[in-house]
Amino acid sequence: MMKFLSRIVFWITGWSLNTNWPEGVKKAVLIAIPHTSNWDLLYARAAFFLMDIPVKFTIKKEVMVGPLGWFIKALGGIAIDRKRIPGGRKQTYTEAMISMLKESEELVIMVTPEGTRSAVKKWKTGFYHIALGADVPIVVGYLDYKKKEAGIGPWIQPNGEMDTQIEELMAFGRTVTPKHPEKGII
């Protein structure tokens, strides 16, 4: 059903796909860029349904109840349970996502590295720490509003050279046009 609705959205709006998922990758952190509008979720979610990429995004478990929870789950939402770990503290979202990836045979978690829809000079680094901790690649999913194209960009295997590797990904991000260019990567 979601794939059918996604086809309709892309047909009506004139968007196209550039499917280039890395061969053999079943687990990854997918960074969805740019993130300057609420429309980004609609197009990104539709694109991943059409590409048959089983993308999930995380949300607090407290939100995943009743009709709203069912709808979020249908879109790919998975609940984060920040359970207590040895030592009595709650695990961080990063730790919870690392555990999810390590425990799954197939899981792609979508993250927006900007952490906001406003212009940023730097990305938040949680996505990098998650991928490094789970030993999975980071794949770029992008929306180019000028070309009306959703696709898969470059990917990297984190090696600990975080600043260098994130800059490589940001360099690609600067080549795509966000819905609101004034809010894009500075």
C-alpha positions as CSV (number, residue, x, y, z in Angstrom):
1,M,0.0,0.0,0.0
2,M,2.8,2.5,1.0
3,K,4.7,1.7,-2.2
4,F,1.5,2.4,-4.3
5,L,0.9,5.7,-2.5
6,S,4.6,6.7,-3.0
7,R,4.3,6.1,-6.7
8,I,1.3,8.4,-6.8
9,V,3.2,11.1,-4.8
10,F,6.2,10.9,-7.2
11,W,4.0,10.9,-10.3
12,I,1.9,13.9,-9.3
13,T,4.9,15.9,-8.2
14,G,7.2,14.9,-11.0
15,W,10.0,13.5,-8.8
16,S,12.4,10.9,-10.0
17,L,14.7,8.3,-8.3
18,N,18.4,7.7,-8.5
19,T,18.7,4.3,-6.9
20,N,22.3,3.4,-6.1
21,W,22.2,1.4,-2.9
22,P,25.6,-0.2,-2.1
23,E,25.6,-3.9,-3.1
24,G,25.3,-6.4,-0.3
25,V,24.7,-3.8,2.5
26,K,21.9,-5.0,4.8
27,K,22.7,-2.8,7.8
28,A,23.6,0.9,7.7
29,V,23.1,4.3,9.1
30,L,21.4,6.3,6.4
31,I,21.8,10.1,6.7
32,A,18.9,11.9,5.0
33,I,20.1,15.2,3.6
34,P,19.3,18.1,3.3
35,H,16.7,18.6,6.1
36,T,15.2,22.1,5.6
37,S,11.5,21.4,5.4
38,N,8.8,19.2,6.7
39,W,8.2,18.1,3.1
40,D,11.6,16.2,3.3
41,L,10.0,13.4,5.3
42,L,7.3,12.9,2.7
43,Y,9.6,12.7,-0.3
44,A,12.4,10.7,1.5
45,R,9.9,8.2,3.0
46,A,8.2,7.8,-0.4
47,A,11.6,7.4,-2.2
48,F,12.8,4.6,0.2
49,F,9.5,2.7,-0.2
50,L,9.9,2.9,-4.0
51,M,13.6,1.8,-3.8
52,D,12.6,-1.1,-1.5
53,I,15.1,0.0,1.1
54,P,13.7,-1.0,4.5
55,V,14.5,2.3,6.2
56,K,13.5,2.8,9.8
57,F,13.7,5.9,11.9
58,T,13.7,6.0,15.7
59,I,11.3,7.7,18.0
60,K,10.7,7.6,21.8
61,K,8.7,4.5,22.8
62,E,6.2,6.7,24.7
63,V,5.0,8.1,21.3
64,M,4.3,4.7,19.8
65,V,0.9,4.1,21.3
66,G,-2.6,4.0,19.8
67,P,-3.5,5.2,16.3
68,L,-0.5,7.6,16.1
69,G,1.9,4.8,17.0
70,W,0.4,2.5,14.3
71,F,0.7,5.3,11.7
72,I,4.3,6.0,12.7
73,K,5.2,2.3,12.6
74,A,3.7,2.0,9.1
75,L,6.0,4.8,8.0
76,G,9.0,3.0,9.4
77,G,9.2,4.2,13.0
78,I,10.7,2.0,15.6
79,A,10.5,2.7,19.3
80,I,13.7,3.5,21.3
81,D,13.7,2.0,24.8
82,R,16.3,3.8,26.9
83,K,16.3,0.9,29.4
84,R,18.5,0.9,32.4
85,I,21.9,-0.7,31.8
86,P,24.5,-2.0,34.3
87,G,25.4,0.8,36.6
88,G,21.8,2.0,36.9
89,R,21.9,4.7,34.3
90,K,19.6,4.9,31.2
91,Q,21.3,4.1,27.9
92,T,21.7,6.9,25.5
93,Y,19.9,7.1,22.1
94,T,23.3,6.4,20.5
95,E,23.8,3.3,22.6
96,A,20.3,2.1,22.0
97,M,20.7,2.4,18.2
98,I,24.1,0.7,18.3
99,S,22.4,-2.2,20.1
100,M,19.6,-2.3,17.6
101,L,22.0,-2.5,14.7
102,K,24.2,-5.2,16.3
103,E,21.2,-7.3,17.2
104,S,19.6,-7.1,13.7
105,E,20.4,-9.1,10.6
106,E,19.0,-6.3,8.4
107,L,18.3,-2.8,9.6
108,V,18.8,0.6,8.0
109,I,18.3,3.5,10.4
110,M,17.6,7.0,9.0
111,V,19.0,10.0,10.8
112,T,19.0,13.7,9.8
113,P,22.6,14.9,10.6
114,E,21.7,18.6,10.8
115,G,19.4,17.9,13.8
116,T,17.2,20.8,12.8
117,R,15.6,22.4,9.7
118,S,17.7,25.6,10.2
119,A,21.0,26.4,8.5
120,V,24.0,24.8,10.2
121,K,27.8,25.0,9.9
122,K,28.3,21.6,11.4
123,W,26.4,18.3,11.6
124,K,25.7,16.6,14.8
125,T,28.0,13.6,15.1
126,G,25.7,10.9,16.7
127,F,25.1,9.2,13.3
128,Y,28.9,8.7,13.0
129,H,29.3,7.3,16.5
130,I,26.3,4.9,15.9
131,A,27.8,3.6,12.6
132,L,31.3,3.3,14.1
133,G,30.0,1.5,17.3
134,A,27.9,-0.9,15.3
135,D,30.5,-1.4,12.5
136,V,28.2,-0.5,9.7
137,P,28.5,1.9,6.8
138,I,27.1,5.4,6.6
139,V,25.0,5.9,3.4
140,V,23.8,9.3,2.1
141,G,20.2,9.6,1.0
142,Y,19.4,12.9,-0.6
143,L,16.7,15.1,-2.0
144,D,17.5,17.6,-4.7
145,Y,14.6,19.9,-5.1
146,K,16.1,21.7,-8.1
147,K,16.3,18.4,-10.1
148,K,13.3,16.9,-8.2
149,E,15.4,13.9,-7.6
150,A,15.6,11.6,-4.6
151,G,18.5,9.2,-4.4
152,I,21.4,7.5,-2.8
153,G,24.7,9.3,-2.8
154,P,28.1,8.3,-1.5
155,W,28.7,6.0,1.4
156,I,31.6,5.4,3.7
157,Q,32.8,2.9,6.3
158,P,33.7,4.9,9.4
159,N,37.4,4.5,10.3
160,G,37.7,6.9,13.3
161,E,38.8,9.9,11.2
162,M,35.4,11.5,12.0
163,D,36.1,15.1,11.0
164,T,37.6,14.2,7.6
165,Q,34.9,11.7,6.8
166,I,32.0,13.9,7.8
167,E,33.5,16.7,5.7
168,E,33.5,14.4,2.7
169,L,29.8,13.7,3.2
170,M,29.0,17.4,3.8
171,A,30.9,18.2,0.5
172,F,28.4,16.0,-1.3
173,G,25.5,17.6,0.6
174,R,26.5,21.0,-0.7
175,T,25.9,19.8,-4.3
176,V,22.2,19.1,-3.7
177,T,19.6,21.9,-3.6
178,P,17.3,21.9,-0.5
179,K,13.7,23.0,-0.5
180,H,14.9,26.1,1.4
181,P,18.5,26.8,0.1
182,E,19.0,29.6,2.7
183,K,18.7,26.8,5.4
184,G,21.1,24.4,3.8
185,I,24.7,23.6,4.9
186,I,26.7,26.7,5.3
